[in-house]
Amino acid sequence: MLFSDEENTLLMAEDAWLLKGYLLGNGQELLAALEQVIQQSPFRHMLTPGGYSMSASMTNCGSWGWVSDLNGYRYQMDDPITQSPWPKMPAIFFELAQQAANSVGFEHFSPDACLVNRYGVGAKLSLHQDKDETDFSQPIVSFSLGLPAMFEFGGLTRDAPKKVFLLEHGDVVVWGGKSRLNYHGIRSIKAGSHPVLGECRINLTFRRSQ
């Protein structure tokens, strides 16, 4: 069931929206598709170029996957652990991401990469820009499942003022246009337990990488 109430759409900044509860009604199908992805390419803690282990574990699906290691950040077509192509992006992922983008005016969104992050209690994602893609005309679409998270959304510089938004199970964030390169991050996940996913948060982030 997709949302139908305009009050569920919150403008966070210019060209950036929070769609509350957008995924509700699709959770079972999303999680079944996710299980197929992680069976092929399991979660792992990637290293930053500086040699630090990321606190959130991750994997990818789609034609391209985002990786980080001592050689830097980049997209590549093969999983460095399995040495095989990343799992195909499930149709339900693609369709819901495209529908969410269309609903706020980003028509013809065609993601070729889906980053899957798993946050345990205490995990976080430092303030950063999504700038490893080659086409900034396409938006970013982000799904939230499981435990709630506090999402920081700033501006085009790291020290720009930031707003903080509560992301809950079933929420979607879409940003592009003038906000496409805005800094953003996730504060440390607080202790709790989701009825289906337990003590974790899953985030699916859709991008057009090439």
Solvent accessible surface area in square Angstrom, and as a share of the most:
residue,aa,sasa,rsa
1,M,164,0.73
2,L,72,0.36
3,F,47,0.19
4,S,112,0.72
5,D,70,0.36
6,E,152,0.68
7,E,155,0.69
8,N,47,0.24
9,T,44,0.25
10,L,85,0.42
11,L,106,0.53
12,M,2,0.01
13,A,30,0.23
14,E,102,0.46
15,D,38,0.20
16,A,0,0.00
17,W,50,0.17
18,L,4,0.02
19,L,0,0.00
20,K,57,0.24
21,G,18,0.17
22,Y,6,0.02
23,L,2,0.01
24,L,79,0.40
25,G,68,0.65
26,N,21,0.11
27,G,16,0.16
28,Q,162,0.72
29,E,99,0.45
30,L,1,0.00
31,L,33,0.16
32,A,61,0.47
33,A,16,0.12
34,L,9,0.04
35,E,80,0.36
36,Q,106,0.47
37,V,3,0.01
38,I,38,0.19
39,Q,120,0.53
40,Q,107,0.47
41,S,1,0.01
42,P,61,0.38
43,F,51,0.21
44,R,28,0.10
45,H,103,0.46
46,M,13,0.06
47,L,72,0.36
48,T,30,0.17
49,P,53,0.33
50,G,61,0.59
51,G,38,0.37
52,Y,162,0.62
53,S,71,0.46
54,M,38,0.17
55,S,59,0.38
56,A,6,0.04
57,S,10,0.07
58,M,3,0.01
59,T,0,0.00
60,N,0,0.00
61,C,0,0.00
62,G,7,0.06
63,S,66,0.43
64,W,62,0.22
65,G,0,0.00
66,W,28,0.10
67,V,3,0.02
68,S,5,0.03
69,D,42,0.22
70,L,118,0.59
71,N,134,0.69
72,G,15,0.15
73,Y,106,0.40
74,R,82,0.30
75,Y,23,0.09
76,Q,43,0.19
77,M,107,0.48
78,D,64,0.33
79,D,0,0.00
80,P,59,0.37
81,I,98,0.50
82,T,52,0.30
83,Q,135,0.60
84,S,52,0.33
85,P,103,0.65
86,W,10,0.04
87,P,4,0.02
88,K,182,0.77
89,M,20,0.09
90,P,25,0.15
91,A,68,0.53
92,I,24,0.12
93,F,0,0.00
94,F,62,0.26
95,E,83,0.37
96,L,7,0.04
97,A,0,0.00
98,Q,52,0.23
99,Q,76,0.34
100,A,0,0.00
101,A,0,0.00
102,N,65,0.33
103,S,59,0.38
104,V,22,0.13
105,G,57,0.55
106,F,34,0.14
107,E,120,0.54
108,H,148,0.66
109,F,1,0.00
110,S,39,0.25
111,P,6,0.04
112,D,14,0.07
113,A,0,0.00
114,C,0,0.00
115,L,6,0.03
116,V,0,0.00
117,N,19,0.10
118,R,95,0.35
119,Y,1,0.00
120,G,22,0.21
121,V,68,0.39
122,G,46,0.44
123,A,7,0.06
124,K,107,0.45
125,L,59,0.29
126,S,78,0.50
127,L,29,0.15
128,H,47,0.21
129,Q,36,0.16
130,D,6,0.03
131,K,122,0.52
132,D,54,0.28
133,E,8,0.04
134,T,101,0.58
135,D,45,0.23
136,F,80,0.33
137,S,89,0.57
138,Q,35,0.16
139,P,5,0.03
140,I,0,0.00
141,V,0,0.00
142,S,11,0.07
143,F,0,0.00
144,S,3,0.02
145,L,2,0.01
146,G,2,0.02
147,L,9,0.04
148,P,68,0.43
149,A,4,0.03
150,M,65,0.29
151,F,10,0.04
152,E,29,0.13
153,F,6,0.02
154,G,9,0.09
155,G,15,0.15
156,L,110,0.55
157,T,78,0.45
158,R,139,0.51
159,D,128,0.67
160,A,19,0.15
161,P,128,0.81
162,K,88,0.37
163,K,120,0.51
164,V,56,0.32
165,F,24,0.10
166,L,79,0.39
167,L,3,0.01
168,E,73,0.33
169,H,50,0.22
170,G,0,0.00
171,D,2,0.01
172,V,0,0.00
173,V,1,0.01
174,V,0,0.00
175,W,5,0.02
176,G,0,0.00
177,G,45,0.43
178,K,144,0.61
179,S,4,0.02
180,R,7,0.02
181,L,49,0.24
182,N,11,0.06
183,Y,28,0.11
184,H,10,0.04
185,G,1,0.01
186,I,11,0.06
187,R,115,0.42
188,S,58,0.37
189,I,5,0.02
190,K,164,0.69
191,A,88,0.68
192,G,33,0.32
193,S,82,0.53
194,H,27,0.12
195,P,127,0.80
196,V,103,0.59
197,L,40,0.20
198,G,24,0.23
199,E,117,0.53
200,C,5,0.03
201,R,2,0.01
202,I,6,0.03
203,N,11,0.06
204,L,1,0.00
205,T,9,0.05
206,F,0,0.00
207,R,19,0.07
208,R,75,0.27
209,S,0,0.00
210,Q,79,0.35
